[in-house]
Amino acid sequence: MSDIKRLNAGPRMSQAVIHGGLVWLAGQVGNPGESVKDQTKVILEKIDNLLAEAGSDKSRLLQATIWLASMDDFAEMNSVWDAWVDPANPPARACGESRLATPDYTVEIIVVAAQSA
């Protein structure tokens, strides 16, 4: 078990798990009730911080899964995502509509990344 590192572990989940040179992040959400753009900005900042703590960064992303409360918000979320993602190293990505933990959340993003060499 010592080869598995867990960041910000709680009784239900860890915010990140590191194993075998890979970093898995838990689903990240923004501030409830804020706009889709603002929630996405907060989420991507959290992702940047967790990846840095895990010894990685957005240029090392392998996969992203994005859940939107409504696909009507796809363009608004993408306007923030497109400005953030490393255009030279975009991850494999999926985006779908799902009911999130509370109606105040409009976006949730989950990523997997490789650690830096």
DRENPA-3360 file (N, C-alpha, C; in nm, 2 decimals, always signed):
BEGIN
1 = MSDIKRLN = +0.08/-0.12/+0.00/+0.00/+0.00/+0.00/+0.08/+0.13/+0.00 ~ +0.21/+0.12/+0.04/+0.29/+0.24/+0.05/+0.32/+0.30/-0.09 ~ +0.29/+0.22/-0.20/+0.32/+0.28/-0.33/+0.20/+0.36/-0.38 ~ +0.09/+0.36/-0.30/-0.02/+0.45/-0.33/-0.03/+0.57/-0.24 ~ -0.03/+0.69/-0.30/-0.03/+0.81/-0.22/-0.17/+0.87/-0.24 ~ -0.23/+0.92/-0.13/-0.36/+0.98/-0.13/-0.35/+1.12/-0.08 ~ -0.40/+1.22/-0.16/-0.40/+1.36/-0.12/-0.53/+1.40/-0.07 ~ -0.53/+1.48/+0.04/-0.65/+1.53/+0.10/-0.76/+1.42/+0.12;
9 = AGPRMSQA = -0.72/+1.31/+0.18/-0.80/+1.20/+0.21/-0.90/+1.23/+0.32 ~ -1.03/+1.19/+0.30/-1.13/+1.20/+0.40/-1.19/+1.07/+0.42 ~ -1.30/+1.06/+0.50/-1.36/+0.93/+0.52/-1.43/+0.87/+0.40 ~ -1.47/+0.95/+0.30/-1.54/+0.90/+0.19/-1.45/+0.89/+0.06 ~ -1.36/+0.98/+0.05/-1.28/+0.99/-0.07/-1.15/+1.07/-0.05 ~ -1.06/+1.05/-0.15/-0.94/+1.14/-0.16/-0.96/+1.23/-0.27 ~ -0.90/+1.35/-0.26/-0.91/+1.45/-0.37/-0.82/+1.40/-0.49 ~ -0.71/+1.33/-0.46/-0.62/+1.28/-0.56/-0.56/+1.15/-0.51;
17 = VIHGGLVW = -0.54/+1.06/-0.61/-0.47/+0.93/-0.58/-0.35/+0.92/-0.68 ~ -0.23/+0.89/-0.63/-0.12/+0.88/-0.71/-0.07/+0.73/-0.71 ~ -0.04/+0.67/-0.82/+0.01/+0.53/-0.83/+0.07/+0.51/-0.96 ~ +0.18/+0.45/-0.97/+0.24/+0.41/-1.09/+0.27/+0.52/-1.19 ~ +0.30/+0.64/-1.14/+0.32/+0.75/-1.22/+0.20/+0.82/-1.28 ~ +0.08/+0.78/-1.23/-0.04/+0.84/-1.27/-0.11/+0.91/-1.16 ~ -0.19/+1.01/-1.19/-0.26/+1.09/-1.09/-0.41/+1.09/-1.13 ~ -0.49/+1.04/-1.04/-0.64/+1.04/-1.06/-0.70/+1.15/-0.97;
25 = LAGQVGNP = -0.77/+1.24/-1.02/-0.84/+1.34/-0.94/-0.98/+1.30/-0.92 ~ -1.04/+1.33/-0.80/-1.18/+1.32/-0.78/-1.25/+1.43/-0.86 ~ -1.38/+1.41/-0.88/-1.46/+1.51/-0.95/-1.45/+1.64/-0.87 ~ -1.41/+1.75/-0.95/-1.40/+1.88/-0.89/-1.52/+1.97/-0.93 ~ -1.57/+2.04/-0.83/-1.68/+2.13/-0.85/-1.64/+2.27/-0.81 ~ -1.72/+2.37/-0.86/-1.69/+2.51/-0.82/-1.78/+2.55/-0.70 ~ -1.80/+2.68/-0.70/-1.88/+2.74/-0.59/-2.03/+2.73/-0.63 ~ -2.11/+2.66/-0.55/-2.25/+2.64/-0.58/-2.32/+2.77/-0.60;
33 = GESVKDQT = -2.40/+2.77/-0.71/-2.48/+2.89/-0.74/-2.42/+2.99/-0.83 ~ -2.29/+2.98/-0.85/-2.22/+3.07/-0.94/-2.25/+3.03/-1.09 ~ -2.21/+3.12/-1.18/-2.24/+3.09/-1.32/-2.15/+2.97/-1.37 ~ -2.19/+2.92/-1.48/-2.11/+2.80/-1.54/-1.97/+2.85/-1.56 ~ -1.95/+2.97/-1.62/-1.81/+3.02/-1.64/-1.73/+3.02/-1.51 ~ -1.79/+3.08/-1.41/-1.72/+3.10/-1.28/-1.70/+2.96/-1.21 ~ -1.79/+2.87/-1.22/-1.77/+2.74/-1.16/-1.66/+2.67/-1.23 ~ -1.65/+2.68/-1.37/-1.55/+2.62/-1.44/-1.41/+2.67/-1.41;
41 = KVILEKID = -1.40/+2.81/-1.40/-1.28/+2.87/-1.36/-1.23/+2.82/-1.22 ~ -1.31/+2.81/-1.13/-1.28/+2.76/-0.99/-1.23/+2.61/-1.00 ~ -1.30/+2.53/-1.08/-1.27/+2.39/-1.09/-1.13/+2.38/-1.15 ~ -1.10/+2.45/-1.26/-0.97/+2.44/-1.33/-0.86/+2.49/-1.24 ~ -0.88/+2.59/-1.16/-0.78/+2.63/-1.06/-0.76/+2.52/-0.96 ~ -0.86/+2.45/-0.91/-0.85/+2.34/-0.82/-0.76/+2.23/-0.88 ~ -0.79/+2.20/-1.01/-0.72/+2.10/-1.08/-0.57/+2.14/-1.09 ~ -0.54/+2.26/-1.13/-0.41/+2.31/-1.13/-0.33/+2.28/-1.00;
49 = NLLAEAGS = -0.40/+2.32/-0.89/-0.34/+2.31/-0.76/-0.32/+2.16/-0.72 ~ -0.42/+2.08/-0.74/-0.40/+1.94/-0.71/-0.29/+1.87/-0.79 ~ -0.29/+1.90/-0.92/-0.19/+1.84/-1.01/-0.05/+1.89/-0.96 ~ -0.03/+2.01/-0.93/+0.10/+2.06/-0.88/+0.14/+1.99/-0.75 ~ +0.04/+1.97/-0.66/+0.07/+1.90/-0.54/+0.11/+1.75/-0.57 ~ +0.06/+1.70/-0.67/+0.08/+1.56/-0.71/+0.21/+1.54/-0.80 ~ +0.27/+1.65/-0.84/+0.39/+1.65/-0.92/+0.35/+1.64/-1.07 ~ +0.25/+1.71/-1.11/+0.21/+1.71/-1.25/+0.16/+1.85/-1.29;
57 = DKSRLLQA = +0.10/+1.86/-1.41/+0.04/+1.98/-1.45/-0.05/+1.95/-1.57 ~ -0.12/+2.06/-1.62/-0.22/+2.03/-1.72/-0.16/+1.99/-1.86 ~ -0.03/+2.01/-1.88/+0.03/+1.96/-2.00/+0.05/+1.81/-2.00 ~ +0.03/+1.75/-1.88/+0.04/+1.60/-1.86/-0.10/+1.53/-1.85 ~ -0.20/+1.60/-1.88/-0.34/+1.54/-1.88/-0.35/+1.43/-1.98 ~ -0.41/+1.32/-1.94/-0.43/+1.21/-2.03/-0.58/+1.20/-2.06 ~ -0.67/+1.23/-1.97/-0.81/+1.21/-1.99/-0.89/+1.31/-1.90 ~ -1.00/+1.36/-1.96/-1.09/+1.45/-1.88/-1.23/+1.40/-1.91;
65 = TIWLASMD = -1.31/+1.40/-1.80/-1.45/+1.37/-1.81/-1.52/+1.49/-1.75 ~ -1.61/+1.55/-1.83/-1.68/+1.67/-1.78/-1.83/+1.64/-1.78 ~ -1.89/+1.67/-1.66/-2.03/+1.65/-1.65/-2.10/+1.79/-1.63 ~ -2.20/+1.81/-1.71/-2.27/+1.94/-1.71/-2.42/+1.91/-1.66 ~ -2.47/+1.99/-1.58/-2.61/+1.98/-1.54/-2.70/+1.99/-1.66 ~ -2.66/+2.07/-1.76/-2.74/+2.09/-1.88/-2.64/+2.11/-2.00 ~ -2.66/+2.03/-2.10/-2.58/+2.05/-2.22/-2.60/+2.19/-2.29 ~ -2.70/+2.26/-2.24/-2.72/+2.40/-2.29/-2.60/+2.49/-2.25;
73 = DFAEMNSV = -2.52/+2.44/-2.15/-2.41/+2.52/-2.10/-2.27/+2.48/-2.16 ~ -2.28/+2.39/-2.26/-2.16/+2.34/-2.33/-2.07/+2.45/-2.38 ~ -2.12/+2.54/-2.45/-2.04/+2.65/-2.51/-1.98/+2.74/-2.40 ~ -2.06/+2.77/-2.30/-2.01/+2.85/-2.19/-1.89/+2.79/-2.12 ~ -1.91/+2.66/-2.09/-1.80/+2.58/-2.02/-1.68/+2.58/-2.11 ~ -1.70/+2.55/-2.24/-1.59/+2.53/-2.33/-1.51/+2.67/-2.35 ~ -1.58/+2.78/-2.33/-1.51/+2.91/-2.35/-1.40/+2.92/-2.24 ~ -1.42/+2.86/-2.12/-1.32/+2.87/-2.02/-1.22/+2.75/-2.04;
81 = WDAWVDPA = -1.27/+2.63/-2.07/-1.18/+2.52/-2.09/-1.08/+2.55/-2.20 ~ -1.13/+2.60/-2.31/-1.04/+2.62/-2.43/-0.93/+2.72/-2.40 ~ -0.96/+2.82/-2.31/-0.86/+2.92/-2.27/-0.76/+2.86/-2.17 ~ -0.80/+2.75/-2.11/-0.71/+2.69/-2.00/-0.63/+2.57/-2.05 ~ -0.69/+2.49/-2.13/-0.62/+2.36/-2.17/-0.50/+2.39/-2.25 ~ -0.39/+2.31/-2.24/-0.27/+2.32/-2.32/-0.30/+2.28/-2.46 ~ -0.30/+2.37/-2.56/-0.34/+2.33/-2.69/-0.24/+2.23/-2.76 ~ -0.11/+2.23/-2.71/-0.02/+2.13/-2.76/-0.03/+1.99/-2.70;
89 = NPPARACG = -0.11/+1.98/-2.59/-0.12/+1.86/-2.52/-0.27/+1.83/-2.47 ~ -0.37/+1.84/-2.56/-0.50/+1.82/-2.51/-0.53/+1.68/-2.47 ~ -0.60/+1.66/-2.37/-0.63/+1.52/-2.32/-0.74/+1.46/-2.41 ~ -0.76/+1.32/-2.40/-0.88/+1.26/-2.45/-0.99/+1.32/-2.36 ~ -1.11/+1.34/-2.41/-1.21/+1.41/-2.33/-1.35/+1.36/-2.37 ~ -1.43/+1.35/-2.27/-1.57/+1.32/-2.28/-1.65/+1.43/-2.21 ~ -1.77/+1.46/-2.26/-1.86/+1.56/-2.19/-2.00/+1.51/-2.20 ~ -2.07/+1.51/-2.09/-2.21/+1.46/-2.10/-2.29/+1.54/-2.00;
97 = ESRLATPD = -2.42/+1.51/-2.00/-2.52/+1.57/-1.91/-2.55/+1.48/-1.80 ~ -2.55/+1.53/-1.68/-2.58/+1.45/-1.56/-2.64/+1.53/-1.45 ~ -2.72/+1.47/-1.37/-2.77/+1.54/-1.25/-2.65/+1.54/-1.15 ~ -2.61/+1.66/-1.10/-2.50/+1.67/-1.01/-2.55/+1.66/-0.87 ~ -2.45/+1.67/-0.77/-2.48/+1.65/-0.63/-2.60/+1.74/-0.58 ~ -2.59/+1.86/-0.62/-2.70/+1.95/-0.59/-2.73/+2.04/-0.71 ~ -2.85/+2.09/-0.72/-2.89/+2.18/-0.83/-2.80/+2.30/-0.85 ~ -2.73/+2.34/-0.74/-2.65/+2.46/-0.74/-2.51/+2.44/-0.82;
105 = YTVEIIVV = -2.48/+2.31/-0.84/-2.36/+2.28/-0.92/-2.40/+2.26/-1.06 ~ -2.33/+2.32/-1.15/-2.36/+2.31/-1.30/-2.25/+2.24/-1.38 ~ -2.13/+2.22/-1.32/-2.02/+2.16/-1.38/-1.94/+2.07/-1.28 ~ -1.89/+1.96/-1.33/-1.80/+1.87/-1.25/-1.70/+1.82/-1.35 ~ -1.57/+1.83/-1.31/-1.46/+1.78/-1.40/-1.38/+1.68/-1.33 ~ -1.35/+1.57/-1.40/-1.26/+1.47/-1.34/-1.14/+1.45/-1.44 ~ -1.02/+1.44/-1.39/-0.91/+1.42/-1.48/-0.81/+1.31/-1.43 ~ -0.74/+1.26/-1.53/-0.63/+1.17/-1.50/-0.51/+1.23/-1.57;
113 = AAQSA = -0.39/+1.23/-1.50/-0.27/+1.29/-1.56/-0.15/+1.20/-1.53 ~ -0.05/+1.21/-1.60/+0.08/+1.15/-1.58/+0.16/+1.24/-1.49 ~ +0.24/+1.19/-1.40/+0.33/+1.27/-1.32/+0.44/+1.32/-1.41 ~ +0.50/+1.43/-1.37/+0.62/+1.48/-1.44/+0.74/+1.38/-1.42 ~ +0.82/+1.37/-1.52/+0.94/+1.28/-1.51/+1.04/+1.33/-1.41;
% end
